Amino acid sequence: MKYTILFLLTFSSLFSADLVLTGTVISNNQKMIPARYMGYIKKINFEVGDMVKREDVLFEMESAEFDILESQADLALEQAKLMLEVYQTKFNGAKKEKRNLERDRKLYSKEKFGFNMDDLKQNTDSASASLESAQVLVKQASEKTKQFATIAGYLKVKAPNDGILVDKKIRVGDMVAPGMLTMIIVDMDHLEIEAEVAESDLKYVRRNKVVDVKIPSLGYKTSGYIKAIVPSANPMAHTFKIRIHFEKKHDTIFPGMYAKIYVDLTNEIDTKIQ
């Protein structure tokens, strides 16, 4: 009887153990901010460690080439508008003369009236054609200025979401090219824990399984669940990555913190015994 009780106690303690994994707190929403236009950095509004809000202007760029092209586009639009006004005036004048001629038709002979009417018709048609051409030029110039307005938006780079600026790779006066990494923003409200599981222990983990989480440096304990198992093994260590979702209830939890994950093996072992 004594040995039976000892065996049961040993059996119970053996199968109530947890699989303990070590992991790191990471952000599920890390943004790499690239440059979208070639130019020099004119102004930087935030430094590493600063909190940023969505739509905050992170930095501004200047480009002599862009300034020249923008000025040319604005000038072309003004010239097209002036041409439109001139031809509109000519067209309106020709129409007015035609109405006056028709009103005073009795004052002219049939031949004189016909000659004047043909002349006015030619002037009206010419003014109408020129007016249509000017309208097309204004439309094209307006579209060009809109394009430059869009590019101007590229010169003021804004934050895509709230977060903390964790890395800054530019300084005022630096030349950047399209696609060049300039800053990294980390969302502090959507944190997860990334850990590695040995291939031999992979049978104990599954998606949506509830686990206990601990961040030793803060003495913080909570529960979470396995959000994902990355199906790509480390060929050297034969480990798999898993992502743990947990509720952030502590303002001082930051990406990079050390964490422990406790996976309950009791249910897994009971299932195997049955």
Phi, psi and omega in degrees: 000318180299316181290328179295315179297317179298320180294319180294320178296316179296318180297318181293316181292328181292318186268004176259005182287158177252153169273117183261122179243147176255142182212185182227137176288131179228163175266137178274003182216074178259127184249127171269121184261111179264160169283145182245002181207151179277133178171186180260147176285120182265323185205138176241125188262348182223154177241167180301131181100346180283145172279137178235152177251156177304135180079001172295139178281112183286312178203163181237148180241158174230149181211117180298321179299316179296317180300318180295313181296322179295318179296320178296320180293318178297319179295318179298322179294317179297318179296319179295322178294321178296317177299320179297318179296318181297310182289330176295320178295316178298316181296316179295322178295318179296320179294322179294317178297322179295318178295320179295320180297317179294325179293321182261028185304325183293343182278350184243154172287166181298318180294315181296318179296316180297318179297313180296321180295318177297319180296316179292324179297318177297316179297319180294316180297319179295317179293323179295317179296318179295323179296317178297319179296319180294323178296321177296317179298319179296318179298314180296317180294323178295318178296323179295317179293327177294322177298318179290331175295323177294316178297323178301327176295328177293332182283344173246100186274124185252157179287132180283341180198172175291151177167191177246136176282112185256346179206139179225120186250015182230157173226160179301131181098347179290146173268130178237157180239159179304132180091349181290132179291127182246317183213162174231127179245134180245127177283122184271354184265349181235081183256150175222174177240131177252132181221168178242140181242132177296149181303325181290338180260002183297335180291345182268352183245149177205159181297141177073004177287133180284135180226161174265142183235140178221136173247097189303321184296335179254352186066028186266130178233141177200182177241159179206193177215156181285113183277322184205150171240116184282117185279049176222110185280150171283113186295339181273314184262350182056052177237159178238145179272144173230152177246131180249123174270135178214160179277126177275109181241019182222125185290343184261017174274123184234153173302141181101347181288148178283137181222157175238140179240130181249113180259117181290124181263354186301310182296322181296318183288320179300320180297319182292322181295319180292000000 
